[in-house]
């Protein structure tokens, strides 16, 4: 966990967090290149303890490297698998009542994860410069390529 994934020392006992897994996924594109995806896999769990301390000789806060959360047996199993799949980050939940507009619209669209190309358009797969057409003449099939220019 780093300063970003640990929310820079703002997670304390009693807070509620979501766990987000960022990992590499096999691309279904012809390029064969893997992409990164991020998904929330455990939601709204209570923080029981952190190893953050303000009592030290330098009188400065030491950022937590360990966070203890209250989870069910099933959530613990998911976390155990997730730690081997990729990087786990914590997302501090808002204390304000949840409006849920953005989350609901994403779920309606069937998207429950974020791909790297959703964050950075430069990672979006580019269309090829050629159009492929299959020509069938009697019992003979042939694939013909045309440039888009």
C-alpha positions in Angstrom: 0.0 0.0 0.0 1.3 3.5 -0.8 0.2 7.0 0.1 -2.5 6.9 -2.6 -3.9 3.5 -1.9 -3.7 4.2 1.8 -5.6 7.4 1.3 -2.6 9.4 2.7 -3.4 8.7 6.4 -7.1 9.6 6.3 -8.4 6.2 7.1 -9.2 5.7 10.8 -11.0 3.0 12.9 -14.7 3.4 12.5 -14.5 4.6 8.8 -16.0 2.5 6.1 -14.1 1.6 2.9 -14.4 -0.2 -0.4 -11.7 -2.5 -1.7 -10.6 -2.0 -5.3 -8.6 -4.6 -7.3 -6.4 -3.4 -10.1 -5.1 -6.2 -12.3 -4.1 -7.3 -15.8 -6.7 -8.9 -17.9 -6.3 -10.8 -21.2 -7.3 -8.7 -24.1 -10.0 -10.0 -26.4 -8.5 -7.8 -29.2 -6.5 -9.2 -32.0 -3.5 -7.3 -30.7 -3.0 -9.9 -28.0 -1.9 -7.1 -25.6 -3.2 -7.3 -22.0 -5.0 -4.3 -20.5 -5.4 -3.1 -16.9 -8.8 -3.2 -15.2 -10.0 -1.9 -11.9 -13.1 -3.1 -10.0 -14.6 -2.7 -6.6 -14.9 -6.2 -5.2 -15.8 -5.6 -1.5 -18.0 -2.7 -0.5 -18.7 -0.7 2.6 -16.7 -2.6 5.2 -15.8 -1.1 8.6 -12.2 -0.3 9.5 -11.4 -1.8 12.9 -7.8 -0.6 13.3 -4.8 0.9 11.5 -1.1 0.8 12.4 -0.9 4.6 12.1 0.7 6.3 15.0 1.3 9.9 16.0 3.4 9.0 19.0 7.0 8.8 17.9 10.2 10.6 18.7 9.9 13.0 15.7 6.3 13.9 16.6 5.1 13.2 13.0 2.4 11.0 11.8 3.5 7.6 10.4 1.2 6.4 7.6 -0.6 3.2 8.1 0.8 0.2 6.2 -1.8 -2.2 7.6 -5.5 -1.8 8.0 -7.7 -4.3 9.8 -11.2 -4.5 8.4 -14.4 -6.3 9.5 -15.5 -8.8 6.8 -17.6 -11.8 6.3 -16.1 -15.2 5.6 -16.9 -14.9 1.9 -15.4 -11.4 1.7 -12.2 -12.7 3.4 -12.0 -15.4 0.7 -12.4 -12.8 -2.1 -9.6 -10.6 -0.5 -7.3 -13.6 -0.3 -7.7 -14.4 -4.0 -7.5 -10.7 -5.0 -4.1 -10.2 -3.3 -2.7 -12.7 -5.7 -4.4 -11.3 -8.8 -3.1 -7.7 -8.5 -3.0 -4.6 -6.4 -5.7 -3.9 -3.7 -6.5 -0.3 -2.9 -8.8 1.2 -0.3 -11.4 3.8 -1.1 -12.7 5.8 1.8 -16.5 6.1 1.7 -18.2 9.4 2.1 -20.0 10.2 5.3 -22.7 12.0 3.4 -25.8 10.1 2.3 -25.0 8.2 -0.9 -26.7 9.7 -4.0 -25.6 6.8 -6.2 -26.4 8.5 -9.5 -23.1 7.7 -11.2 -22.9 4.2 -9.8 -26.4 3.4 -10.9 -25.9 4.7 -14.4 -22.7 2.5 -14.7 -24.6 -0.6 -13.5 -27.4 0.1 -15.9 -24.9 0.1 -18.8 -23.6 -3.2 -17.6 -20.2 -1.8 -16.6 -19.0 -2.8 -13.2 -15.3 -2.2 -13.8 -13.0 0.4 -15.3 -10.5 -0.5 -18.0 -7.3 1.4 -18.6 -8.7 2.7 -21.9 -11.6 4.3 -19.9 -9.0 6.4 -18.0 -6.6 7.1 -20.8 -8.0 7.3 -24.4 -4.5 6.7 -25.8 -4.8 3.1 -24.7 -8.0 2.5 -26.7 -7.5 0.0 -29.5 -7.1 1.7 -32.8 -9.0 0.5 -35.8 -7.0 -1.1 -38.5 -6.4 0.8 -41.7 -7.8 -2.0 -43.9 -11.4 -3.3 -44.4 -11.7 -7.1 -44.8 -14.4 -8.5 -47.0 -15.2 -12.1 -47.5 -16.1 -12.9 -51.2 -18.1 -16.0 -51.9 -18.2 -17.2 -55.5 -19.9 -20.5 -55.9 -18.2 -22.9 -53.5 -15.0 -20.8 -53.3 -14.4 -18.3 -50.4 -11.8 -15.6 -50.5 -11.0 -12.8 -48.0 -10.1 -9.5 -49.7 -8.5 -6.5 -48.0 -9.1 -2.9 -49.0 -7.3 0.1 -47.6 -9.6 2.7 -46.0 -7.9 5.6 -47.8 
